[in-house]
Amino acid sequence: MKTDEWIGVLAASAAEDLQPRVEPRVVRAAVVGLAGAAVLMLTFFGVRPDLVQTLALPMFWGKLAFAAALAVPCLWAVLRLARPGAKALPAAGWIAMPVAVIWGLGGWELWQQPASLRMPMVLGTTWRTCPFNIALLAVPALLAGLWALRGGAPTRPGWAGAGAGLLAGALAALVYALHCPEMAAPFLAVWYVVGIAIPTALGALLGARWLRW
């Protein structure tokens, strides 16, 4: 038997052995990360005071839908990457879809506005702090995700760490939407995506170092 074939057999065997305990570990990490993000949000930012009135606005639910639609395939990707030899490629299209939708919606809104209003729609009033607030709220989920992945056997540690960071950013954006006053799609398309990208990059760096085996 060739070396590559032997490695493949070992990886498949390890994946079968790890699956029963890795998947609950990853799901628990996501739940803990979501709860941690909520605690940080309530501690440092608080819920927006007009939240009850905001519930009637479609774009508020659009923010939640964007973050949730990103978090679900990210969780799927992390579950796959926790197992040796598995690839997250099947989840990539589902991850890209909500980002493409919010970019398309943001571009459409900008195209309908006069030039003088486009930059204010992109910047909003919180562009300086929004990405870093999301990144802060992502810390519990990122750490929990890396902990969960260490219980698996990812053969692509950098990608696995990036997946954990992407999931953490999506969960953080979901929670941050309860505080964030911004509603314009162009703002979300830029600054929410940047905020999610920060823990993704950090997860890739940490994963490449911490998840080696």
N, C-alpha and C positions, 0 to 999 in steps of 0.2 A: 504494500500500500504506500502511495506517495505521501510525502510530508503534508502537503496541503489537504489531501483527503483525510488524513488522520486528525489534523487540527479541526476540520469540519465536523468529523464524528464526535470529537471531544466537546466542541462547542454546542452541538445539538444535544448531547447528553446532559451537559451542564445546564442548558436552557430549560430542559424538561424538569430537572431537579429543582431549579430555582423558581420556576413559575408560581408554584403554590404559595411561596412566602414573599416573593418580591412584589407582586401586584397589590396585596393588601398594604404592604409597607409604603408603596408609592401613593396609594389613595389616602392613607392616613397622613402622610406628609403634606398632601395638597389641602386636606381639611385643616390641619394644624396651621399651615401657612396662611390660609384664608382667615382663620380666626385671629392669627397674629397680626395680619394686616388690618383687620377691623379694630383690634385693640390699639394699635399705633395710630390709626386714623382718628379714633375717638379721643385719644390722649393728646395728640399734637394739633389736630385740625378741627375736629368736631363735625357733626352733620350740618349741612347748610340749613339756615333757619327757616327757609321757605320750602322745605322739602315736600310738605303735604301739597302745596299749590303746584309744585314742579311735577308731581306725579301725573298731572293732566297734560303735560307737554310731550308730544311724540318723540322729540329728540332726546329727552331724558332716557326713555326706554331704548332709544337707538344707541346711546352710549353703553347701557348695560348689555344690550344684545351684541354689540361689537366685541366687548370684552369677553362675554360668555362664549360667543362663537369662536373666539380665538383660544380660550382656555381648554375647551373640550378636545379638539384635535391635538393640542399641546400635551395634554395628559396622556392621550393615546400614544403620542410619539415617545414620551418618557417611559411609558410601560414597555414599549418595544426596545428602546435603547438600553434598558436595564438588563436585557438578556444578551448573552454573548452571540455575536454574529448577526444579530437582528439589525435591520435598517429602518430608518424612520421615513423613507421615501414615500410609502403609501399615505402618510399623514401630511406630507408637504403641501399637496394641493389644497387640502382642507384648511391648513394653517394660512396659506396665501390668500384664500378666498375672502375672509372678512377684511383683511388689509386692502385688497384690491377694491372691495365694495366701498370702504370708507374713503379711499383715495378718489374713486370715481365720483362719489357723492360730493366730496369736497371740491373737486374740480368743476363739477356741474354748477354748484352754488357760486363759485368764483366767476365762472363764465357768464352767469346771469347778472352779476353786479357791475356797476360802473367801476372804472379803474381806481377811483379815489377811495372806495370802500373795501377793496380786496385785501390790502395789507392789514387793516384793522380786524378783518374777519379771521385772518391767519394768526395774528398775534393775540387777539383777545385782550384780557387785562392781567392774565397770570402766566404768560408764556415763559417768564424768567424762572418761575418756581415749579410749574406743573411737572416737567419731566423728572426733576429731582425729588419731588414729593412722591411720585409713583415709584421711583427707584427705592426710596426709603421704605415705603410700605411693602416692597417686594422682598426685603431682607429675610423676614421669617420663612417665607415660602422657599426662597432660594437655599437657605441653610438646611431646611427640612428636606428639600428635594435632593440635595447632595448627600445628606445622611441616608436617605432611602436608596439612592443609587449605589452607595458603598456596600449595601447589603446584597446587591446583585453582582453581575459580572460584565459590565459594559466593555466591549472591545473597541469602542470609539469614545474614549473618555472626554475629549473635547466637545464632540457633538452631543454627548449625553449631558454634559454640564450646560451647554447652550440650551438644550431642550428644557432642563430644569429652570434655567434663568428666564426663558421665554414663558413658561408656565407661570412662574412667579410674577413676572411683569403683567401678564394677563389678569391674574387674580388680584394683583394690586390695583390695576386700572378699574376692575369691577368694583372694588371697595371705594376707591378714590372718587368714583362718580357720585357717591352719596354726599360728598363735600364740594366737589368742583362746581363753580358757577358757570362754566363755559358750556355753550350749547351748539356753537357753529361747527358744522362738519369740517370746514377747512382747518380749524384749530385742532380738532381731534385727529385729523389725518396727519398732521405734522407732529404736534407735541405729545399726544398720547403714544404715538408710534415711537417717538424718540425716547419717551419714558420707559416703554417696554423694551426697547433695544439696549438700554443701559444694563439692566440685570442679565440680559441675554449674553452680552459681551463679557460681563463679569463671570457669569456661569461657565462660559467657554474657557476662560483663563483658569479659573479655579478647578474645573473639572479635569482639564488636561493634566493638572498636577496632583489632585487629590484622588482621582478615580483610577489611577493606573494600578495594574495588578500583574 
